[in-house]
């Protein structure tokens, strides 16, 4: 039923619905990951910092992340 909610009467996908679904998914993943870090005793902010630096600190690293991410997204 949720897939029907993303389609307009004209048959086009509703971008606002898709964006809100993506943001909700990202928020749930962020909260779940933070909870796991807290349960195992790792400080979340100190754990996220190297993660972001390792993937977004240079153009080369960012393009590598995108290069790996695109096939995963297409498979999903």
PDB file of N, CA, C and O in Angstrom:
ATOM      1  N   UNK A   1       0.813  -1.186   0.000  1.00  0.00           N
ATOM      2  CA  UNK A   1       0.000   0.000   0.000  1.00  0.00           C
ATOM      3  C   UNK A   1       0.862   1.258   0.000  1.00  0.00           C
ATOM      4  O   UNK A   1       0.463   2.282  -0.556  1.00  0.00           O
ATOM      5  N   UNK A   2       2.048   1.191   0.622  1.00  0.00           N
ATOM      6  CA  UNK A   2       2.903   2.364   0.701  1.00  0.00           C
ATOM      7  C   UNK A   2       3.434   2.740  -0.677  1.00  0.00           C
ATOM      8  O   UNK A   2       3.624   3.923  -0.961  1.00  0.00           O
ATOM      9  N   UNK A   3       3.675   1.753  -1.536  1.00  0.00           N
ATOM     10  CA  UNK A   3       4.160   2.057  -2.872  1.00  0.00           C
ATOM     11  C   UNK A   3       3.121   2.860  -3.644  1.00  0.00           C
ATOM     12  O   UNK A   3       3.484   3.700  -4.468  1.00  0.00           O
ATOM     13  N   UNK A   4       1.839   2.618  -3.395  1.00  0.00           N
ATOM     14  CA  UNK A   4       0.789   3.367  -4.060  1.00  0.00           C
ATOM     15  C   UNK A   4       0.778   4.824  -3.623  1.00  0.00           C
ATOM     16  O   UNK A   4       0.381   5.698  -4.394  1.00  0.00           O
ATOM     17  N   UNK A   5       1.210   5.095  -2.395  1.00  0.00           N
ATOM     18  CA  UNK A   5       1.211   6.456  -1.882  1.00  0.00           C
ATOM     19  C   UNK A   5       2.234   7.322  -2.591  1.00  0.00           C
ATOM     20  O   UNK A   5       2.100   8.545  -2.592  1.00  0.00           O
ATOM     21  N   UNK A   6       3.253   6.725  -3.194  1.00  0.00           N
ATOM     22  CA  UNK A   6       4.299   7.488  -3.859  1.00  0.00           C
ATOM     23  C   UNK A   6       3.950   7.825  -5.304  1.00  0.00           C
ATOM     24  O   UNK A   6       4.750   8.458  -5.994  1.00  0.00           O
ATOM     25  N   UNK A   7       2.777   7.418  -5.777  1.00  0.00           N
ATOM     26  CA  UNK A   7       2.399   7.648  -7.159  1.00  0.00           C
ATOM     27  C   UNK A   7       1.262   8.663  -7.201  1.00  0.00           C
ATOM     28  O   UNK A   7       0.254   8.510  -6.512  1.00  0.00           O
ATOM     29  N   UNK A   8       1.438   9.706  -8.022  1.00  0.00           N
ATOM     30  CA  UNK A   8       0.384  10.693  -8.219  1.00  0.00           C
ATOM     31  C   UNK A   8      -0.755  10.086  -9.024  1.00  0.00           C
ATOM     32  O   UNK A   8      -0.653   8.968  -9.529  1.00  0.00           O
ATOM     33  N   UNK A   9      -1.831  10.835  -9.133  1.00  0.00           N
ATOM     34  CA  UNK A   9      -2.948  10.392  -9.967  1.00  0.00           C
ATOM     35  C   UNK A   9      -2.519  10.266 -11.421  1.00  0.00           C
ATOM     36  O   UNK A   9      -3.048   9.436 -12.161  1.00  0.00           O
ATOM     37  N   UNK A  10      -1.564  11.087 -11.827  1.00  0.00           N
ATOM     38  CA  UNK A  10      -1.088  11.047 -13.210  1.00  0.00           C
ATOM     39  C   UNK A  10      -0.111   9.905 -13.455  1.00  0.00           C
ATOM     40  O   UNK A  10       0.324   9.699 -14.588  1.00  0.00           O
ATOM     41  N   UNK A  11       0.242   9.154 -12.404  1.00  0.00           N
ATOM     42  CA  UNK A  11       1.159   8.041 -12.566  1.00  0.00           C
ATOM     43  C   UNK A  11       2.602   8.406 -12.279  1.00  0.00           C
ATOM     44  O   UNK A  11       3.468   7.532 -12.302  1.00  0.00           O
ATOM     45  N   UNK A  12       2.885   9.674 -12.008  1.00  0.00           N
ATOM     46  CA  UNK A  12       4.252  10.094 -11.710  1.00  0.00           C
ATOM     47  C   UNK A  12       4.552   9.864 -10.236  1.00  0.00           C
ATOM     48  O   UNK A  12       3.663   9.890  -9.384  1.00  0.00           O
ATOM     49  N   UNK A  13       5.831   9.638  -9.963  1.00  0.00           N
ATOM     50  CA  UNK A  13       6.257   9.468  -8.577  1.00  0.00           C
ATOM     51  C   UNK A  13       6.235  10.819  -7.863  1.00  0.00           C
ATOM     52  O   UNK A  13       6.616  11.841  -8.432  1.00  0.00           O
ATOM     53  N   UNK A  14       5.793  10.805  -6.641  1.00  0.00           N
ATOM     54  CA  UNK A  14       5.769  12.009  -5.832  1.00  0.00           C
ATOM     55  C   UNK A  14       7.143  12.183  -5.193  1.00  0.00           C
ATOM     56  O   UNK A  14       7.539  11.398  -4.331  1.00  0.00           O
ATOM     57  N   UNK A  15       7.860  13.209  -5.616  1.00  0.00           N
ATOM     58  CA  UNK A  15       9.234  13.418  -5.140  1.00  0.00           C
ATOM     59  C   UNK A  15       9.240  13.716  -3.648  1.00  0.00           C
ATOM     60  O   UNK A  15      10.139  13.271  -2.936  1.00  0.00           O
ATOM     61  N   UNK A  16       8.266  14.452  -3.171  1.00  0.00           N
ATOM     62  CA  UNK A  16       8.219  14.789  -1.744  1.00  0.00           C
ATOM     63  C   UNK A  16       8.085  13.526  -0.906  1.00  0.00           C
ATOM     64  O   UNK A  16       8.737  13.406   0.131  1.00  0.00           O
ATOM     65  N   UNK A  17       7.256  12.588  -1.333  1.00  0.00           N
ATOM     66  CA  UNK A  17       7.082  11.340  -0.599  1.00  0.00           C
ATOM     67  C   UNK A  17       8.366  10.520  -0.632  1.00  0.00           C
ATOM     68  O   UNK A  17       8.765   9.951   0.384  1.00  0.00           O
ATOM     69  N   UNK A  18       9.005  10.455  -1.774  1.00  0.00           N
ATOM     70  CA  UNK A  18      10.252   9.705  -1.877  1.00  0.00           C
ATOM     71  C   UNK A  18      11.343  10.323  -1.014  1.00  0.00           C
ATOM     72  O   UNK A  18      12.109   9.607  -0.368  1.00  0.00           O
ATOM     73  N   UNK A  19      11.415  11.649  -1.001  1.00  0.00           N
ATOM     74  CA  UNK A  19      12.426  12.324  -0.193  1.00  0.00           C
ATOM     75  C   UNK A  19      12.166  12.105   1.292  1.00  0.00           C
ATOM     76  O   UNK A  19      13.099  11.860   2.057  1.00  0.00           O
ATOM     77  N   UNK A  20      10.912  12.190   1.699  1.00  0.00           N
ATOM     78  CA  UNK A  20      10.612  11.980   3.112  1.00  0.00           C
ATOM     79  C   UNK A  20      10.880  10.531   3.521  1.00  0.00           C
ATOM     80  O   UNK A  20      11.326  10.278   4.640  1.00  0.00           O
ATOM     81  N   UNK A  21      10.613   9.583   2.627  1.00  0.00           N
ATOM     82  CA  UNK A  21      10.929   8.180   2.915  1.00  0.00           C
ATOM     83  C   UNK A  21      12.432   7.978   3.063  1.00  0.00           C
ATOM     84  O   UNK A  21      12.881   7.256   3.953  1.00  0.00           O
ATOM     85  N   UNK A  22      13.203   8.611   2.195  1.00  0.00           N
ATOM     86  CA  UNK A  22      14.666   8.479   2.265  1.00  0.00           C
ATOM     87  C   UNK A  22      15.210   9.111   3.543  1.00  0.00           C
ATOM     88  O   UNK A  22      16.096   8.548   4.185  1.00  0.00           O
ATOM     89  N   UNK A  23      14.689  10.272   3.912  1.00  0.00           N
ATOM     90  CA  UNK A  23      15.144  10.927   5.141  1.00  0.00           C
ATOM     91  C   UNK A  23      14.741  10.133   6.378  1.00  0.00           C
ATOM     92  O   UNK A  23      15.506  10.048   7.339  1.00  0.00           O
ATOM     93  N   UNK A  24      13.553   9.556   6.358  1.00  0.00           N
ATOM     94  CA  UNK A  24      13.121   8.727   7.478  1.00  0.00           C
ATOM     95  C   UNK A  24      14.008   7.493   7.609  1.00  0.00           C
ATOM     96  O   UNK A  24      14.388   7.111   8.716  1.00  0.00           O
ATOM     97  N   UNK A  25      14.335   6.878   6.489  1.00  0.00           N
ATOM     98  CA  UNK A  25      15.220   5.714   6.503  1.00  0.00           C
ATOM     99  C   UNK A  25      16.599   6.088   7.042  1.00  0.00           C
ATOM    100  O   UNK A  25      17.159   5.367   7.867  1.00  0.00           O
ATOM    101  N   UNK A  26      17.145   7.207   6.583  1.00  0.00           N
ATOM    102  CA  UNK A  26      18.458   7.652   7.062  1.00  0.00           C
ATOM    103  C   UNK A  26      18.422   7.944   8.561  1.00  0.00           C
ATOM    104  O   UNK A  26      19.372   7.628   9.277  1.00  0.00           O
ATOM    105  N   UNK A  27      17.340   8.541   9.035  1.00  0.00           N
ATOM    106  CA  UNK A  27      17.218   8.839  10.465  1.00  0.00           C
ATOM    107  C   UNK A  27      17.145   7.555  11.290  1.00  0.00           C
ATOM    108  O   UNK A  27      17.761   7.464  12.352  1.00  0.00           O
ATOM    109  N   UNK A  28      16.403   6.577  10.814  1.00  0.00           N
ATOM    110  CA  UNK A  28      16.290   5.299  11.530  1.00  0.00           C
ATOM    111  C   UNK A  28      17.645   4.604  11.579  1.00  0.00           C
ATOM    112  O   UNK A  28      18.030   4.070  12.619  1.00  0.00           O
ATOM    113  N   UNK A  29      18.363   4.606  10.474  1.00  0.00           N
ATOM    114  CA  UNK A  29      19.694   3.984  10.433  1.00  0.00           C
ATOM    115  C   UNK A  29      20.645   4.716  11.379  1.00  0.00           C
ATOM    116  O   UNK A  29      21.413   4.078  12.099  1.00  0.00           O
ATOM    117  N   UNK A  30      20.601   6.031  11.384  1.00  0.00           N
ATOM    118  CA  UNK A  30      21.468   6.823  12.265  1.00  0.00           C
ATOM    119  C   UNK A  30      21.162   6.518  13.736  1.00  0.00           C
ATOM    120  O   UNK A  30      22.080   6.323  14.533  1.00  0.00           O
ATOM    121  N   UNK A  31      19.886   6.477  14.092  1.00  0.00           N
ATOM    122  CA  UNK A  31      19.499   6.189  15.480  1.00  0.00           C
ATOM    123  C   UNK A  31      19.916   4.770  15.868  1.00  0.00           C
ATOM    124  O   UNK A  31      20.450   4.562  16.958  1.00  0.00           O
ATOM    125  N   UNK A  32      19.680   3.799  14.996  1.00  0.00           N
ATOM    126  CA  UNK A  32      20.042   2.412  15.282  1.00  0.00           C
ATOM    127  C   UNK A  32      21.551   2.271  15.466  1.00  0.00           C
ATOM    128  O   UNK A  32      22.006   1.601  16.393  1.00  0.00           O
ATOM    129  N   UNK A  33      22.322   2.899  14.587  1.00  0.00           N
ATOM    130  CA  UNK A  33      23.774   2.831  14.689  1.00  0.00           C
ATOM    131  C   UNK A  33      24.263   3.498  15.975  1.00  0.00           C
ATOM    132  O   UNK A  33      25.162   2.989  16.644  1.00  0.00           O
ATOM    133  N   UNK A  34      23.668   4.631  16.309  1.00  0.00           N
ATOM    134  CA  UNK A  34      24.037   5.319  17.543  1.00  0.00           C
ATOM    135  C   UNK A  34      23.732   4.455  18.761  1.00  0.00           C
ATOM    136  O   UNK A  34      24.538   4.384  19.689  1.00  0.00           O
ATOM    137  N   UNK A  35      22.579   3.801  18.764  1.00  0.00           N
ATOM    138  CA  UNK A  35      22.232   2.914  19.875  1.00  0.00           C
ATOM    139  C   UNK A  35      23.226   1.762  20.003  1.00  0.00           C
ATOM    140  O   UNK A  35      23.627   1.405  21.110  1.00  0.00           O
ATOM    141  N   UNK A  36      23.621   1.184  18.873  1.00  0.00           N
ATOM    142  CA  UNK A  36      24.613   0.111  18.918  1.00  0.00           C
ATOM    143  C   UNK A  36      25.940   0.603  19.488  1.00  0.00           C
ATOM    144  O   UNK A  36      26.568  -0.083  20.294  1.00  0.00           O
ATOM    145  N   UNK A  37      26.361   1.782  19.070  1.00  0.00           N
ATOM    146  CA  UNK A  37      27.612   2.334  19.585  1.00  0.00           C
ATOM    147  C   UNK A  37      27.532   2.571  21.091  1.00  0.00           C
ATOM    148  O   UNK A  37      28.483   2.287  21.818  1.00  0.00           O
ATOM    149  N   UNK A  38      26.400   3.090  21.555  1.00  0.00           N
ATOM    150  CA  UNK A  38      26.229   3.352  22.990  1.00  0.00           C
ATOM    151  C   UNK A  38      26.204   2.048  23.777  1.00  0.00           C
ATOM    152  O   UNK A  38      26.797   1.956  24.851  1.00  0.00           O
ATOM    153  N   UNK A  39      25.511   1.030  23.238  1.00  0.00           N
ATOM    154  CA  UNK A  39      25.421  -0.268  23.930  1.00  0.00           C
ATOM    155  C   UNK A  39      26.809  -0.878  24.091  1.00  0.00           C
ATOM    156  O   UNK A  39      27.109  -1.470  25.128  1.00  0.00           O
ATOM    157  N   UNK A  40      27.654  -0.740  23.079  1.00  0.00           N
ATOM    158  CA  UNK A  40      28.991  -1.327  23.146  1.00  0.00           C
ATOM    159  C   UNK A  40      30.016  -0.395  23.776  1.00  0.00           C
ATOM    160  O   UNK A  40      31.205  -0.715  23.803  1.00  0.00           O
ATOM    161  N   UNK A  41      29.575   0.750  24.281  1.00  0.00           N
ATOM    162  CA  UNK A  41      30.459   1.625  25.031  1.00  0.00           C
ATOM    163  C   UNK A  41      31.317   2.567  24.211  1.00  0.00           C
ATOM    164  O   UNK A  41      32.238   3.185  24.745  1.00  0.00           O
ATOM    165  N   UNK A  42      31.034   2.686  22.937  1.00  0.00           N
ATOM    166  CA  UNK A  42      31.803   3.607  22.097  1.00  0.00           C
ATOM    167  C   UNK A  42      31.101   4.964  22.062  1.00  0.00           C
ATOM    168  O   UNK A  42      29.880   5.020  21.914  1.00  0.00           O
ATOM    169  N   UNK A  43      31.841   6.039  22.195  1.00  0.00           N
ATOM    170  CA  UNK A  43      31.209   7.367  22.093  1.00  0.00           C
ATOM    171  C   UNK A  43      30.805   7.638  20.637  1.00  0.00           C
ATOM    172  O   UNK A  43      31.664   7.621  19.755  1.00  0.00           O
ATOM    173  N   UNK A  44      29.524   7.885  20.371  1.00  0.00           N
ATOM    174  CA  UNK A  44      29.048   8.021  18.984  1.00  0.00           C
ATOM    175  C   UNK A  44      29.731   9.125  18.188  1.00  0.00           C
ATOM    176  O   UNK A  44      30.092   8.911  17.030  1.00  0.00           O
ATOM    177  N   UNK A  45      29.917  10.302  18.785  1.00  0.00           N
ATOM    178  CA  UNK A  45      30.523  11.392  18.016  1.00  0.00           C
ATOM    179  C   UNK A  45      31.964  11.081  17.644  1.00  0.00           C
ATOM    180  O   UNK A  45      32.412  11.430  16.551  1.00  0.00           O
ATOM    181  N   UNK A  46      32.685  10.437  18.528  1.00  0.00           N
ATOM    182  CA  UNK A  46      34.061  10.066  18.209  1.00  0.00           C
ATOM    183  C   UNK A  46      34.106   8.948  17.177  1.00  0.00           C
ATOM    184  O   UNK A  46      35.091   8.825  16.449  1.00  0.00           O
ATOM    185  N   UNK A  47      33.072   8.139  17.098  1.00  0.00           N
ATOM    186  CA  UNK A  47      33.030   7.067  16.102  1.00  0.00           C
ATOM    187  C   UNK A  47      32.618   7.601  14.732  1.00  0.00           C
ATOM    188  O   UNK A  47      33.128   7.136  13.712  1.00  0.00           O
ATOM    189  N   UNK A  48      31.703   8.569  14.694  1.00  0.00           N
ATOM    190  CA  UNK A  48      31.240   9.117  13.419  1.00  0.00           C
ATOM    191  C   UNK A  48      32.290  10.018  12.764  1.00  0.00           C
ATOM    192  O   UNK A  48      32.332  10.117  11.538  1.00  0.00           O
ATOM    193  N   UNK A  49      33.117  10.660  13.543  1.00  0.00           N
ATOM    194  CA  UNK A  49      34.107  11.593  13.000  1.00  0.00           C
ATOM    195  C   UNK A  49      35.068  10.919  12.009  1.00  0.00           C
ATOM    196  O   UNK A  49      35.203  11.407  10.887  1.00  0.00           O
ATOM    197  N   UNK A  50      35.741   9.818  12.377  1.00  0.00           N
ATOM    198  CA  UNK A  50      36.626   9.175  11.393  1.00  0.00           C
ATOM    199  C   UNK A  50      35.857   8.581  10.206  1.00  0.00           C
ATOM    200  O   UNK A  50      36.379   8.504   9.093  1.00  0.00           O
ATOM    201  N   UNK A  51      34.629   8.168  10.455  1.00  0.00           N
ATOM    202  CA  UNK A  51      33.809   7.632   9.366  1.00  0.00           C
ATOM    203  C   UNK A  51      33.584   8.700   8.297  1.00  0.00           C
ATOM    204  O   UNK A  51      33.750   8.438   7.106  1.00  0.00           O
ATOM    205  N   UNK A  52      33.209   9.895   8.725  1.00  0.00           N
ATOM    206  CA  UNK A  52      32.967  10.973   7.779  1.00  0.00           C
ATOM    207  C   UNK A  52      34.258  11.455   7.141  1.00  0.00           C
ATOM    208  O   UNK A  52      34.295  11.725   5.941  1.00  0.00           O
ATOM    209  N   UNK A  53      35.319  11.565   7.933  1.00  0.00           N
ATOM    210  CA  UNK A  53      36.594  11.995   7.367  1.00  0.00           C
ATOM    211  C   UNK A  53      37.129  10.975   6.359  1.00  0.00           C
ATOM    212  O   UNK A  53      37.704  11.345   5.335  1.00  0.00           O
ATOM    213  N   UNK A  54      36.936   9.708   6.654  1.00  0.00           N
ATOM    214  CA  UNK A  54      37.434   8.668   5.767  1.00  0.00           C
ATOM    215  C   UNK A  54      36.693   8.584   4.453  1.00  0.00           C
ATOM    216  O   UNK A  54      37.231   8.084   3.465  1.00  0.00           O
ATOM    217  N   UNK A  55      35.463   9.071   4.431  1.00  0.00           N
ATOM    218  CA  UNK A  55      34.687   8.944   3.198  1.00  0.00           C
ATOM    219  C   UNK A  55      34.453  10.270   2.475  1.00  0.00           C
ATOM    220  O   UNK A  55      34.138  10.272   1.285  1.00  0.00           O
ATOM    221  N   UNK A  56      34.600  11.386   3.166  1.00  0.00           N
ATOM    222  CA  UNK A  56      34.255  12.663   2.544  1.00  0.00           C
ATOM    223  C   UNK A  56      35.340  13.725   2.626  1.00  0.00           C
ATOM    224  O   UNK A  56      35.092  14.872   2.255  1.00  0.00           O
ATOM    225  N   UNK A  57      36.528  13.386   3.096  1.00  0.00           N
ATOM    226  CA  UNK A  57      37.542  14.419   3.319  1.00  0.00           C
ATOM    227  C   UNK A  57      38.260  14.859   2.052  1.00  0.00           C
ATOM    228  O   UNK A  57      38.930  15.891   2.058  1.00  0.00           O
ATOM    229  N   UNK A  58      38.139  14.108   0.974  1.00  0.00           N
ATOM    230  CA  UNK A  58      38.761  14.540  -0.281  1.00  0.00           C
ATOM    231  C   UNK A  58      37.875  14.099  -1.447  1.00  0.00           C
ATOM    232  O   UNK A  58      37.019  13.225  -1.314  1.00  0.00           O
ATOM    233  N   UNK A  59      38.112  14.731  -2.581  1.00  0.00           N
ATOM    234  CA  UNK A  59      37.321  14.412  -3.762  1.00  0.00           C
ATOM    235  C   UNK A  59      37.546  12.957  -4.180  1.00  0.00           C
ATOM    236  O   UNK A  59      36.609  12.288  -4.617  1.00  0.00           O
ATOM    237  N   UNK A  60      38.757  12.473  -4.053  1.00  0.00           N
ATOM    238  CA  UNK A  60      39.085  11.096  -4.410  1.00  0.00           C
ATOM    239  C   UNK A  60      38.321  10.097  -3.544  1.00  0.00           C
ATOM    240  O   UNK A  60      37.784   9.113  -4.052  1.00  0.00           O
ATOM    241  N   UNK A  61      38.275  10.351  -2.247  1.00  0.00           N
ATOM    242  CA  UNK A  61      37.549   9.455  -1.341  1.00  0.00           C
ATOM    243  C   UNK A  61      36.054   9.494  -1.614  1.00  0.00           C
ATOM    244  O   UNK A  61      35.382   8.463  -1.579  1.00  0.00           O
ATOM    245  N   UNK A  62      35.532  10.694  -1.888  1.00  0.00           N
ATOM    246  CA  UNK A  62      34.106  10.826  -2.178  1.00  0.00           C
ATOM    247  C   UNK A  62      33.738  10.071  -3.455  1.00  0.00           C
ATOM    248  O   UNK A  62      32.720   9.380  -3.491  1.00  0.00           O
ATOM    249  N   UNK A  63      34.553  10.195  -4.497  1.00  0.00           N
ATOM    250  CA  UNK A  63      34.252   9.490  -5.743  1.00  0.00           C
ATOM    251  C   UNK A  63      34.336   7.977  -5.562  1.00  0.00           C
ATOM    252  O   UNK A  63      33.590   7.236  -6.202  1.00  0.00           O
ATOM    253  N   UNK A  64      35.232   7.514  -4.701  1.00  0.00           N
ATOM    254  CA  UNK A  64      35.309   6.080  -4.425  1.00  0.00           C
ATOM    255  C   UNK A  64      34.034   5.604  -3.726  1.00  0.00           C
ATOM    256  O   UNK A  64      33.514   4.534  -4.042  1.00  0.00           O
ATOM    257  N   UNK A  65      33.535   6.392  -2.785  1.00  0.00           N
ATOM    258  CA  UNK A  65      32.291   6.039  -2.090  1.00  0.00           C
ATOM    259  C   UNK A  65      31.141   5.969  -3.095  1.00  0.00           C
ATOM    260  O   UNK A  65      30.348   5.029  -3.065  1.00  0.00           O
ATOM    261  N   UNK A  66      31.050   6.948  -3.972  1.00  0.00           N
ATOM    262  CA  UNK A  66      29.977   6.963  -4.976  1.00  0.00           C
ATOM    263  C   UNK A  66      30.124   5.782  -5.926  1.00  0.00           C
ATOM    264  O   UNK A  66      29.131   5.164  -6.311  1.00  0.00           O
ATOM    265  N   UNK A  67      31.357   5.468  -6.305  1.00  0.00           N
ATOM    266  CA  UNK A  67      31.618   4.349  -7.219  1.00  0.00           C
ATOM    267  C   UNK A  67      31.140   3.025  -6.629  1.00  0.00           C
ATOM    268  O   UNK A  67      30.651   2.166  -7.361  1.00  0.00           O
ATOM    269  N   UNK A  68      31.274   2.852  -5.331  1.00  0.00           N
ATOM    270  CA  UNK A  68      30.825   1.634  -4.664  1.00  0.00           C
ATOM    271  C   UNK A  68      29.331   1.690  -4.379  1.00  0.00           C
ATOM    272  O   UNK A  68      28.649   0.666  -4.412  1.00  0.00           O
ATOM    273  N   UNK A  69      28.822   2.890  -4.099  1.00  0.00           N
ATOM    274  CA  UNK A  69      27.439   3.056  -3.683  1.00  0.00           C
ATOM    275  C   UNK A  69      26.454   2.859  -4.828  1.00  0.00           C
ATOM    276  O   UNK A  69      25.370   2.315  -4.615  1.00  0.00           O
ATOM    277  N   UNK A  70      26.804   3.288  -6.035  1.00  0.00           N
ATOM    278  CA  UNK A  70      25.869   3.203  -7.165  1.00  0.00           C
ATOM    279  C   UNK A  70      25.457   1.776  -7.469  1.00  0.00           C
ATOM    280  O   UNK A  70      24.257   1.536  -7.598  1.00  0.00           O
ATOM    281  N   UNK A  71      26.361   0.806  -7.593  1.00  0.00           N
ATOM    282  CA  UNK A  71      25.908  -0.569  -7.847  1.00  0.00           C
ATOM    283  C   UNK A  71      25.051  -1.142  -6.708  1.00  0.00           C
ATOM    284  O   UNK A  71      24.115  -1.901  -6.957  1.00  0.00           O
ATOM    285  N   UNK A  72      25.372  -0.778  -5.467  1.00  0.00           N
ATOM    286  CA  UNK A  72      24.562  -1.242  -4.344  1.00  0.00           C
ATOM    287  C   UNK A  72      23.151  -0.689  -4.417  1.00  0.00           C
ATOM    288  O   UNK A  72      22.182  -1.393  -4.131  1.00  0.00           O
ATOM    289  N   UNK A  73      23.041   0.569  -4.798  1.00  0.00           N
ATOM    290  CA  UNK A  73      21.727   1.191  -4.925  1.00  0.00           C
ATOM    291  C   UNK A  73      20.949   0.557  -6.077  1.00  0.00           C
ATOM    292  O   UNK A  73      19.751   0.304  -5.949  1.00  0.00           O
ATOM    293  N   UNK A  74      21.606   0.303  -7.174  1.00  0.00           N
ATOM    294  CA  UNK A  74      20.919  -0.328  -8.311  1.00  0.00           C
ATOM    295  C   UNK A  74      20.456  -1.738  -7.986  1.00  0.00           C
ATOM    296  O   UNK A  74      19.399  -2.167  -8.450  1.00  0.00           O
ATOM    297  N   UNK A  75      21.230  -2.456  -7.201  1.00  0.00           N
ATOM    298  CA  UNK A  75      20.822  -3.810  -6.812  1.00  0.00           C
ATOM    299  C   UNK A  75      19.658  -3.791  -5.835  1.00  0.00           C
ATOM    300  O   UNK A  75      18.820  -4.693  -5.839  1.00  0.00           O
ATOM    301  N   UNK A  76      19.606  -2.770  -5.005  1.00  0.00           N
ATOM    302  CA  UNK A  76      18.518  -2.680  -4.024  1.00  0.00           C
ATOM    303  C   UNK A  76      17.231  -2.366  -4.727  1.00  0.00           C
ATOM    304  O   UNK A  76      16.189  -2.247  -4.082  1.00  0.00           O
TER     305      UNK A  76
END
